[in-house]
Amino acid sequence: MERRSMGSGSNERAIASRLRAQLAMRDDLDQRVADVRVGLSYTAVRLASGQTGVALTFKESASEHCCQSADPRPYAGRSAAELVEMLGSTKPVESAIGLACANALVNCLEQRYDPGDILDRLSLRPDDRVGMVGDFQPIVRRLRGLVGSLTIFERIESPRGALRPAAEAIECLPGCDVALVTATTIINGTIDKVLSAARDCREVVLLGASTPLLPAAFAGSPVTLLSGILIPDPEPVLRTVSEGGGMHIFKRFVHKVNLLPDGAHERNET
């Protein structure tokens, strides 16, 4: 099966557009938003149903959002549909709120997932060249010695130890066998370029607490696996977000799960 290119130009933020389009077909978008918390590390949205989702807060934009908001109305009390429309905004905090709301809607306990850590689900080979967009240190420690090479791309200006500037990912991913991509690329609008660069990789995993488990939105893209979280007990997660904590703190309150995007089996067979 031919892989569809995720180019730039008019297709910029294509994944965000697909997510909004898929969510627009849901019949629960009119439910009210009960709580929104923009923390220093994560943003959380809890719906009236109790379903809760999170997405990364980009620290450099959080303070700006706190000091000046284009919309003075509170987010709590609005419909889920209103917040979902913020997904893909050029303002990172707004985009994070939109993605957290999307995750609250779609990352549901009622669905069937493959539970567990991503490395227990992923088939890796000793000679694999792995490109990781986003520094997932727990995964890095396990990957060392399992694959031929590992290059980590992070949002830094110049190389720092094992880390490379994120901009280099576009040049390096075409030479990789496996791409591990943080879902925060949805928030800052870089996911389409990253996926285009990774289109020939054998495995392309979208991972992290920000990952929307909505397979249809990634149909036709290079993504072969979605790896995200479920939040069975929202209160400790919401409290952690409010106190500036991140995944390293609230991970004991969530379930890590994995899901194949639509058509992933066919792509892996080519």
VOKE-130778 format. One line per 4 residues: number of its first residue (from 1); their letters; for each residue x, y, z of N, C-alpha, C. Coordinates in Angstrom, 3 decimals, decimal comma, padded with zeros to 6 digits. Layout:
! VOKE-130778
NUM = A = X/Y/Z/X/Y/Z/X/Y/Z; ... .
This chain:
! VOKE-130778
1 = MERR = 000,842/-001,194/000,000/000,000/000,000/000,000/000,876/001,243/000,000; 000,550/002,219/-000,843/001,342/003,432/-000,921/001,090/004,302/000,294; 002,170/004,864/000,823/002,034/005,755/001,963/001,788/007,163/001,460; 000,874/007,831/002,091/000,522/009,170/001,674/001,497/010,171/002,262 .
5 = SMGS = 001,955/011,090/001,454/002,886/012,115/001,935/002,151/013,142/002,773; 002,793/013,522/003,884/002,223/014,540/004,741/003,014/015,820/004,526; 002,811/016,472/003,414/003,634/017,610/003,050/003,246/018,889/003,751; 003,900/019,966/003,331/003,642/021,268/003,916/002,703/022,044/003,020 .
9 = GSNE = 002,823/023,366/003,021/001,952/024,181/002,189/000,537/024,141/002,711; -000,441/023,852/001,831/-001,838/023,859/002,223/-002,173/022,719/003,157; -001,292/021,734/003,268/-001,552/020,592/004,139/-000,958/020,764/005,535; -000,405/021,969/005,835/000,137/022,179/007,155/-000,963/021,989/008,195 .
13 = RAIA = -000,596/021,367/009,341/-001,543/021,036/010,404/-002,653/020,129/009,898; -002,291/019,252/008,938/-003,270/018,321/008,384/-003,768/017,350/009,437; -002,863/016,859/010,297/-003,281/015,923/011,336/-004,269/016,586/012,283; -004,004/017,829/012,665/-004,931/018,553/013,537/-006,297/018,695/012,864 .
17 = SRLR = -006,282/018,959/011,562/-007,550/019,082/010,817/-008,292/017,753/010,789; -007,553/016,659/010,606/-008,179/015,341/010,583/-008,777/014,995/011,945; -008,050/015,340/012,993/-008,558/015,086/014,341/-009,867/015,847/014,568; -009,881/017,120/014,193/-011,108/017,904/014,372/-012,246/017,326/013,539 .
21 = AQLA = -011,936/016,900/012,316/-012,982/016,350/011,441/-013,560/015,059/012,015; -012,701/014,200/012,542/-013,181/012,954/013,133/-013,996/013,221/014,396; -013,539/014,153/015,202/-014,252/014,475/016,435/-015,601/015,124/016,150; -015,690/015,853/015,036/-016,936/016,533/014,679/-018,071/015,552/014,419 .
25 = MRDD = -017,742/014,292/014,147/-018,773/013,289/013,866/-019,317/012,627/015,140; -018,745/012,974/016,282/-019,180/012,369/017,536/-020,494/012,999/018,003; -021,259/012,218/018,792/-022,533/012,727/019,295/-022,443/013,230/020,733; -021,211/013,330/021,264/-021,064/013,799/022,638/-020,325/015,123/022,732 .
29 = LDQR = -020,235/015,840/021,611/-019,505/017,102/021,611/-020,260/018,233/022,306; -021,559/018,036/022,549/-022,326/019,097/023,178/-022,227/019,070/024,701; -021,546/018,056/025,251/-021,420/018,006/026,702/-020,543/019,132/027,205; -020,812/019,537/028,462/-020,097/020,659/029,042/-018,701/020,256/029,526 .
33 = VADV = -017,811/021,235/029,529/-016,479/021,062/030,101/-016,556/021,426/031,580; -016,158/020,511/032,446/-016,280/020,728/033,885/-015,068/021,443/034,471; -013,880/021,205/033,904/-012,666/021,745/034,518/-011,549/021,836/033,483; -010,822/022,926/033,508/-009,644/023,093/032,663/-008,508/023,619/033,530 .
37 = RVGL = -007,354/022,958/033,455/-006,203/023,390/034,241/-004,975/023,467/033,334; -004,388/024,638/033,281/-003,179/024,848/032,494/-002,013/024,916/033,470; -001,324/023,796/033,644/-000,210/023,725/034,569/001,106/024,052/033,899; 002,161/024,048/034,665/003,482/024,368/034,137/004,014/023,272/033,214 .
41 = SYTA = 003,576/022,032/033,455/004,065/020,906/032,650/002,991/020,328/031,740; 001,760/020,254/032,240/000,674/019,665/031,463/-000,585/020,506/031,575; -001,440/020,332/030,586/-002,776/020,925/030,573/-003,777/019,782/030,676; -004,821/019,971/031,467/-005,816/018,917/031,661/-007,218/019,469/031,418 .
45 = VRLA = -008,069/018,640/030,840/-009,475/018,979/030,619/-010,326/017,829/031,134; -011,271/018,170/032,007/-012,229/017,164/032,502/-013,611/017,550/032,005; -014,292/016,581/031,414/-015,639/016,804/030,891/-016,682/016,529/031,967; -017,912/016,925/031,696/-018,997/016,703/032,654/-019,187/015,217/032,933 .
49 = SGQT = -018,858/014,376/031,969/-018,968/012,929/032,137/-017,911/012,373/033,088; -016,896/013,180/033,393/-015,789/012,727/034,223/-014,568/012,331/033,409; -014,754/012,097/032,109/-013,619/011,735/031,255/-012,615/012,875/031,236; -011,342/012,509/031,329/-010,284/013,511/031,456/-009,150/013,202/030,495 .
53 = GVAL = -008,606/014,247/029,899/-007,463/014,108/029,013/-006,409/015,143/029,343; -005,178/014,862/028,956/-004,081/015,797/029,189/-003,293/016,027/027,909; -002,530/017,091/027,903/-001,605/017,401/026,812/-000,500/018,268/027,398; 000,650/018,201/026,789/001,799/018,950/027,295/001,571/020,452/027,207 .
57 = TFKE = 002,029/021,173/028,234/002,068/022,634/028,203/003,475/023,057/027,812; 003,589/023,834/026,737/004,889/024,368/026,375/005,215/025,514/027,320; 006,236/025,335/028,117/006,537/026,261/029,211/006,707/027,703/028,752; 007,329/027,902/027,591/007,597/029,265/027,159/006,330/030,025/026,802 .
61 = SASE = 005,233/029,294/026,550/003,984/029,972/026,191/003,011/030,047/027,351; 003,244/029,263/028,410/002,309/029,227/029,531/002,213/030,572/030,231; 003,357/031,219/030,479/003,342/032,493/031,194/002,656/033,574/030,372; 002,861/033,554/029,053/002,203/034,534/028,199/000,689/034,374/028,267 .
65 = HCCQ = 000,235/033,109/028,281/-001,195/032,835/028,323/-001,795/033,318/029,632; -001,042/033,168/030,730/-001,535/033,574/032,041/-001,660/035,083/032,133; -000,762/035,803/031,471/-000,742/037,259/031,578/-001,762/037,927/030,667; -002,014/037,320/029,523/-002,949/037,936/028,591/-003,679/036,858/027,808 .
69 = SADP = -004,991/036,906/027,861/-005,810/035,946/027,137/-006,669/036,676/026,128; -006,713/036,174/024,929/-007,527/036,808/023,896/-009,013/036,639/024,178; -009,344/035,633/024,971/-010,740/035,343/025,272/-010,920/035,351/026,786; -011,593/036,365/027,338/-011,718/036,480/028,793/-012,677/035,477/029,425 .
73 = RPYA = -013,498/034,818/028,629/-014,468/033,888/029,222/-013,756/032,665/029,782; -014,238/032,078/030,864/-013,621/030,831/031,357/-013,892/029,684/030,397; -012,962/028,711/030,358/-013,142/027,546/029,502/-014,160/026,577/030,093; -014,139/026,430/031,416/-015,117/025,557/032,073/-016,518/026,091/031,802 .
77 = GRSA = -017,407/025,172/031,484/-018,781/025,557/031,168/-019,061/025,609/029,684; -018,010/025,684/028,875/-018,218/025,647/027,432/-018,494/024,216/026,983; -018,861/024,070/025,743/-019,063/022,726/025,204/-017,721/022,150/024,789; -017,659/020,821/024,743/-016,445/020,167/024,265/-016,144/020,584/022,830 .
81 = AELV = -017,180/020,814/022,041/-017,002/021,217/020,647/-016,207/022,516/020,537; -016,467/023,472/021,447/-015,757/024,746/021,407/-014,263/024,557/021,683; -013,938/023,704/022,640/-012,536/023,495/022,976/-011,813/022,704/021,894; -012,499/021,738/021,300/-011,886/020,947/020,236/-011,486/021,829/019,064 .
85 = EMLG = -012,241/022,883/018,809/-011,924/023,787/017,713/-010,593/024,505/017,926; -010,100/024,512/019,169/-008,824/025,153/019,471/-007,645/024,273/019,078; -007,902/023,014/018,826/-006,840/022,085/018,439/-006,235/022,520/017,107; -004,922/022,711/017,090/-004,258/023,179/015,891/-004,071/024,675/015,869 .
89 = STKP = -004,507/025,375/016,940/-004,288/026,813/017,024/-002,789/027,123/016,968; -002,443/028,279/016,419/-001,042/028,691/016,390/-000,567/029,131/017,768; -001,489/029,275/018,727/-001,123/029,578/020,109/-000,998/028,251/020,852; 000,216/027,876/021,270/000,442/026,545/021,842/-000,457/026,190/023,021 .
93 = VESA = -000,739/027,134/023,904/-001,584/026,810/025,056/-003,002/026,483/024,601; -003,527/027,255/023,650/-004,859/026,958/023,133/-004,884/025,598/022,446; -003,849/025,307/021,668/-003,771/024,015/020,990/-003,699/022,873/022,005; -002,977/023,096/023,118/-002,879/022,073/024,163/-004,231/021,837/024,815 .
97 = IGLA = -004,986/022,900/025,043/-006,328/022,750/025,616/-007,212/021,958/024,658; -007,118/022,268/023,367/-007,908/021,536/022,376/-007,543/020,073/022,332; -006,250/019,761/022,391/-005,820/018,360/022,337/-006,195/017,632/023,626; -006,059/018,293/024,773/-006,461/017,669/026,042/-007,956/017,345/026,029 .
101 = CANA = -008,754/018,244/025,447/-010,194/017,977/025,343/-010,456/016,807/024,404; -009,736/016,769/023,283/-009,872/015,645/022,352/-009,534/014,333/023,049; -008,461/014,341/023,840/-008,061/013,122/024,548/-009,090/012,718/025,588; -009,724/013,700/026,212/-010,791/013,387/027,174/-011,943/012,671/026,482 .
105 = LVNC = -012,196/013,044/025,233/-013,295/012,439/024,484/-012,963/011,036/023,988; -011,756/010,844/023,453/-011,466/009,602/022,731/-010,664/008,563/023,504; -009,903/008,978/024,514/-009,107/008,012/025,279/-009,978/007,443/026,400; -010,848/006,522/026,017/-011,905/006,039/026,908/-011,604/004,648/027,450 .
109 = LEQR = -011,977/004,436/028,686/-011,766/003,139/029,329/-012,605/002,047/028,683; -013,711/002,429/028,040/-014,622/001,434/027,482/-014,066/000,754/026,230; -013,101/001,372/025,564/-012,554/000,791/024,350/-011,539/-000,305/024,687; -011,213/-001,102/023,681/-010,240/-002,171/023,848/-008,878/-001,722/023,344 .
113 = YDPG = -007,873/-001,892/024,173/-006,516/-001,500/023,824/-005,556/-002,631/024,142; -004,338/-002,473/023,650/-003,251/-003,368/024,013/-002,495/-002,689/025,159; -002,634/-003,174/026,388/-002,026/-002,482/027,522/-000,521/-002,688/027,584; 000,156/-001,775/028,289/001,568/-001,954/028,548/002,460/-000,912/027,913 .
117 = DILD = 003,750/-001,031/028,211/004,756/-000,107/027,717/004,986/-000,312/026,223; 005,315/000,769/025,537/005,479/000,716/024,089/006,582/-000,251/023,657; 007,671/-000,335/024,401/008,772/-001,215/023,994/008,424/-002,689/024,140; 007,383/-002,998/024,906/006,918/-004,374/025,006/006,022/-004,732/023,833 .
121 = RLSL = 005,598/-003,736/023,094/004,697/-003,945/021,961/005,422/-003,830/020,614; 006,542/-003,096/020,611/007,239/-002,775/019,374/008,274/-003,843/019,027; 008,314/-004,233/017,765/009,300/-005,207/017,296/010,547/-004,469/016,827; 011,618/-004,608/017,584/012,874/-003,942/017,256/013,924/-004,956/016,835 .
125 = RPDD = 014,857/-004,533/015,980/015,924/-005,398/015,484/017,277/-004,846/015,930; 018,256/-005,703/016,119/019,564/-005,254/016,618/020,252/-004,213/015,736; 019,929/-004,209/014,450/020,578/-003,250/013,556/019,693/-002,045/013,240; 018,586/-001,884/013,950/017,679/-000,773/013,684/018,318/000,577/014,001 .
129 = RVGM = 018,065/001,525/013,113/018,424/002,919/013,369/017,157/003,610/013,845; 017,177/004,094/015,072/015,988/004,665/015,693/016,152/006,169/015,844; 015,145/006,906/015,393/015,094/008,349/015,600/013,974/008,662/016,572; 014,289/009,376/017,631/013,305/009,704/018,653/013,099/011,213/018,688 .
133 = VGDF = 011,888/011,652/018,366/011,547/013,070/018,404/010,904/013,351/019,749; 011,665/013,953/020,649/011,245/014,119/022,035/012,091/013,208/022,910; 012,516/013,709/024,039/013,441/012,963/024,898/012,677/012,164/025,946; 012,397/010,892/025,636/011,705/010,000/026,567/012,755/009,175/027,310 .
137 = QPIV = 013,268/009,719/028,397/014,390/009,095/029,080/014,135/007,659/029,547; 012,959/007,323/030,096/012,726/005,918/030,481/012,866/004,950/029,306; 012,423/005,395/028,115/012,552/004,570/026,919/013,995/004,533/026,449; 014,672/005,668/026,547/016,073/005,748/026,117/016,923/004,738/026,872 .
141 = RRLR = 016,711/004,660/028,178/017,515/003,748/028,995/017,318/002,300/028,575; 016,103/001,952/028,165/015,832/000,575/027,740/016,312/000,309/026,317; 016,310/001,349/025,484/016,701/001,170/024,084/018,197/000,969/023,911; 018,973/001,587/024,773/020,419/001,461/024,653/020,827/-000,012/024,668 .
145 = GLVG = 021,525/-000,456/023,663/021,966/-001,839/023,587/020,993/-002,751/022,856; 019,750/-002,276/022,631/018,763/-003,097/021,922/018,790/-002,848/020,422; 019,237/-001,659/020,023/019,195/-001,287/018,606/020,580/-000,839/018,150; 020,735/-000,710/016,850/022,032/-000,339/016,303/022,437/001,079/016,642 .
149 = SLTI = 021,480/002,017/016,545/021,777/003,410/016,869/020,506/004,107/017,331; 020,682/005,130/018,142/019,563/005,917/018,646/019,940/007,385/018,600; 019,144/008,173/017,890/019,353/009,614/017,817/018,126/010,300/018,391; 018,353/011,213/019,332/017,249/011,886/020,026/017,205/013,344/019,595 .
153 = FERI = 016,037/013,775/019,159/015,849/015,149/018,717/014,989/015,891/019,739; 015,486/017,020/020,212/014,786/017,780/021,237/014,813/019,257/020,872; 013,969/020,037/021,513/013,864/021,461/021,197/014,996/022,240/021,867; 016,164/022,133/021,267/017,346/022,852/021,728/017,984/023,531/020,533 .
157 = ESPR = 018,783/024,549/020,787/019,387/025,322/019,708/020,603/024,634/019,104; 021,385/023,937/019,929/022,605/023,294/019,458/022,758/021,946/020,146; 023,556/021,029/019,592/023,717/019,699/020,189/024,116/019,787/021,658; 023,530/018,888/022,453/023,812/018,849/023,886/023,912/017,388/024,305 .
161 = GALR = 025,135/016,893/024,456/025,324/015,494/024,799/024,767/014,599/023,704; 023,836/013,720/024,074/023,227/012,801/023,112/022,074/013,439/022,350; 021,710/014,667/022,708/020,553/015,313/022,086/020,963/016,134/020,874; 020,070/016,118/019,862/020,267/016,914/018,663/019,112/017,906/018,533 .
165 = PAAE = 019,336/019,054/017,910/018,245/020,008/017,705/017,087/019,378/016,929; 015,876/019,705/017,322/014,692/019,113/016,696/014,655/019,344/015,193; 015,192/020,465/014,748/015,166/020,777/013,316/015,914/019,742/012,484; 016,873/019,053/013,078/017,655/018,052/012,348/016,860/016,777/012,073 .
169 = AIEC = 015,736/016,613/012,755/014,936/015,395/012,572/014,463/015,246/011,137; 014,135/016,349/010,505/013,616/016,301/009,138/014,654/015,713/008,186; 015,930/015,994/008,420/016,988/015,466/007,567/017,366/014,033/007,929; 017,262/013,688/009,219/017,758/012,395/009,687/016,727/011,267/009,647 .
173 = LPGC = 015,467/011,569/009,842/014,454/010,512/009,911/014,347/009,672/008,636; 014,554/010,235/007,445/014,493/009,378/006,251/015,501/008,238/006,267; 016,556/008,346/007,051/017,547/007,277/007,134/017,333/006,336/008,293; 016,202/006,473/008,993/015,913/005,631/010,157/014,985/004,475/009,791 .
177 = DVAL = 015,049/003,418/010,572/014,136/002,282/010,418/012,904/002,447/011,299; 013,094/003,086/012,449/012,017/003,269/013,420/012,010/004,725/013,875; 010,832/005,330/013,899/010,675/006,693/014,389/009,729/006,687/015,583; 010,179/007,238/016,690/009,359/007,397/017,886/009,088/008,888/018,029 .
181 = VTAT = 007,836/009,289/017,855/007,497/010,705/017,736/006,584/011,136/018,871; 006,980/012,163/019,595/006,125/012,677/020,650/004,858/013,300/020,071; 003,738/013,062/020,732/002,465/013,621/020,273/002,385/015,123/020,486; 003,357/015,690/021,210/003,353/017,141/021,377/003,630/017,856/020,064 .
185 = TIIN = 004,091/017,122/019,051/004,263/017,728/017,731/002,921/018,155/017,139; 001,827/017,567/017,640/000,495/018,016/017,213/000,257/019,424/017,731; 000,700/019,683/018,952/000,450/020,969/019,606/001,212/022,098/018,919; 002,479/021,863/018,622/003,272/022,953/018,036/003,249/022,961/016,510 .
189 = GTID = 002,459/022,088/015,908/002,252/022,133/014,462/003,359/021,550/013,619; 004,246/020,755/014,221/005,354/020,179/013,449/005,104/018,733/013,027; 004,009/018,139/013,451/003,802/016,710/013,222/003,760/016,353/011,742; 003,181/017,183/010,917/003,039/016,835/009,501/004,392/016,745/008,799 .
193 = KVLS = 005,280/017,669/009,109/006,621/017,620/008,523/007,412/016,430/009,062; 007,243/016,146/010,346/007,949/015,007/010,941/007,471/013,695/010,326; 006,161/013,535/010,174/005,642/012,300/009,590/006,038/012,162/008,123; 006,103/013,278/007,425/006,549/013,220/006,034/007,993/012,723/005,960 .
197 = AARD = 008,832/013,190/006,868/010,231/012,756/006,894/010,360/011,288/007,268; 009,402/010,782/008,046/009,464/009,397/008,536/008,644/008,436/007,684; 008,201/008,860/006,518/007,242/008,061/005,750/007,786/006,705/005,298; 009,107/006,544/005,213/009,672/005,272/004,775/010,174/004,414/005,930 .
201 = CREV = 009,971/004,859/007,152/010,364/004,055/008,315/009,469/002,822/008,433; 010,031/001,729/008,906/009,250/000,502/009,084/008,180/000,680/010,160; 008,557/001,353/011,233/007,633/001,631/012,334/007,672/003,124/012,644; 006,504/003,711/012,785/006,389/005,106/013,210/005,388/005,139/014,357 .
205 = VLLG = 005,875/005,453/015,538/005,041/005,419/016,740/004,788/006,835/017,228; 003,532/007,162/017,437/003,172/008,419/018,083/002,933/008,096/019,546; 003,679/008,737/020,449/003,606/008,310/021,840/003,631/009,483/022,806; 003,277/009,153/024,055/003,271/010,137/025,126/001,873/010,367/025,656 .
209 = ASTP = 001,789/011,050/026,784/000,507/011,307/027,433/-000,415/012,170/026,582; 000,151/012,908/025,617/-000,647/013,778/024,755/-001,285/013,046/023,576; -001,003/011,764/023,402/-001,441/011,034/022,208/-002,956/010,811/022,174; -003,632/011,252/021,114/-005,058/010,957/020,944/-005,235/009,568/020,335 .
213 = LLPA = -005,947/008,702/021,014/-006,146/007,331/020,545/-007,345/007,287/019,596; -007,144/007,910/018,445/-008,194/008,034/017,432/-007,626/007,556/016,100; -007,684/006,254/015,839/-007,015/005,661/014,675/-007,389/006,288/013,343; -008,655/006,621/013,145/-009,099/007,120/011,845/-008,387/008,413/011,451 .
217 = AFAG = -007,960/009,192/012,428/-007,298/010,460/012,125/-005,915/010,248/011,517; -005,366/009,043/011,668/-004,016/008,757/011,177/-004,018/007,768/010,017; -005,208/007,418/009,529/-005,294/006,530/008,376/-004,632/007,183/007,178; -003,767/006,421/006,478/-003,070/006,959/005,326/-001,780/007,676/005,656 .
221 = SPVT = -001,511/007,857/006,949/-000,256/008,477/007,375/000,767/007,373/007,638; 002,025/007,714/007,892/003,024/006,682/008,177/002,900/006,053/009,564; 002,026/006,578/010,412/001,939/006,091/011,792/001,478/004,639/011,824; 002,251/003,792/012,496/001,918/002,373/012,615/001,424/001,990/014,005 .
225 = LLSG = 001,597/002,882/014,983/001,176/002,559/016,343/000,943/003,840/017,127; -000,166/003,863/017,864/-000,466/004,959/018,783/-000,246/004,457/020,203; 000,484/005,217/020,997/000,775/004,812/022,367/000,452/005,983/023,295; -000,610/005,828/024,079/-001,059/006,924/024,934/-001,443/006,447/026,312 .
229 = ILIP = -002,300/007,212/026,975/-002,702/006,870/028,336/-004,211/006,975/028,508; -004,706/006,249/029,509/-006,081/006,372/029,990/-006,014/006,883/031,422; -007,034/007,650/031,815/-007,051/008,231/033,153/-008,290/007,738/033,896; -008,171/006,629/034,639/-009,327/006,083/035,340/-009,752/006,897/036,561 .
233 = DPEP = -008,792/007,600/037,171/-009,081/008,401/038,366/-008,562/009,816/038,137; -009,424/010,744/037,722/-008,958/012,073/037,314/-008,391/012,938/038,444; -008,908/012,824/039,651/-008,564/013,779/040,700/-007,067/013,897/040,970; -006,338/012,789/041,176/-004,899/012,957/041,429/-004,137/013,503/040,226 .
237 = VLRT = -004,621/013,221/039,022/-003,978/013,769/037,826/-004,216/015,274/037,752; -005,448/015,697/038,001/-005,763/017,120/037,987/-004,962/017,871/039,052; -004,856/017,277/040,222/-004,091/017,908/041,296/-002,618/018,039/040,916; -002,072/016,990/040,321/-000,671/017,021/039,892/-000,439/018,101/038,852 .
241 = VSEG = -001,356/018,221/037,893/-001,241/019,247/036,864/-001,263/020,639/037,492; -002,187/020,855/038,430/-002,295/022,164/039,084/-001,043/022,516/039,862; -000,367/021,511/040,383/000,832/021,741/041,186/002,106/021,764/040,349; 001,959/021,741/039,028/003,108/021,860/038,138/003,811/020,554/037,829 .
245 = GGMH = 003,244/019,441/038,279/003,872/018,138/038,053/003,597/017,591/036,672; 004,369/016,555/036,313/004,231/015,950/035,002/004,005/014,458/035,059; 004,285/013,804/033,944/004,037/012,380/033,795/004,822/011,552/034,813; 006,018/012,010/035,182/006,826/011,244/036,136/006,140/011,147/037,491 .
249 = IFKR = 005,185/012,060/037,772/004,441/012,028/039,031/003,100/011,327/038,859; 002,327/011,709/037,819/000,982/011,138/037,712/000,934/009,804/036,970; 002,097/009,271/036,565/002,092/008,009/035,824/001,486/006,861/036,625; 001,563/006,916/037,959/000,992/005,831/038,759/-000,535/005,885/038,815 .
253 = FVHK = -001,111/006,969/038,294/-002,564/007,112/038,291/-003,174/006,865/036,910; -002,345/006,472/035,933/-002,840/006,277/034,574/-002,481/004,888/034,074; -003,105/004,499/032,963/-002,790/003,232/032,303/-002,152/003,536/030,951; -001,006/002,932/030,652/-000,395/003,055/029,341/-001,027/002,024/028,408 .
257 = VNLL = -001,451/002,476/027,233/-002,099/001,582/026,280/-001,619/001,878/024,866; -001,836/000,916/023,971/-001,394/001,043/022,580/-002,531/000,666/021,645; -002,493/001,246/020,452/-003,567/001,033/019,497/-003,021/001,172/018,082; -003,434/000,270/017,197/-003,022/000,330/015,791/-003,905/001,309/015,034 .
261 = PDGA = -003,316/002,244/014,274/-004,121/003,097/013,393/-004,775/002,276/012,296; -005,824/002,808/011,704/-006,498/002,123/010,600/-005,516/001,892/009,456; -005,455/000,654/008,965/-004,608/000,330/007,827/-003,174/000,041/008,161; -002,796/000,035/009,451/-001,402/-000,169/009,831/-000,917/-001,555/009,444 .
265 = HERN = -001,784/-002,563/009,560/-001,388/-003,925/009,200/-000,959/-004,000/007,745; -001,753/-003,349/006,866/-001,437/-003,401/005,451/-000,110/-002,720/005,146; 000,176/-001,596/005,810/001,410/-000,885/005,552/002,613/-001,707/005,977; 002,482/-002,427/007,092/003,614/-003,217/007,578/003,877/-004,426/006,699 .
269 = ET = 002,910/-004,825/005,895/003,077/-005,992/005,054/003,749/-005,646/003,730; 003,887/-004,330/003,436/004,495/-003,943/002,165/005,992/-003,840/002,308 .
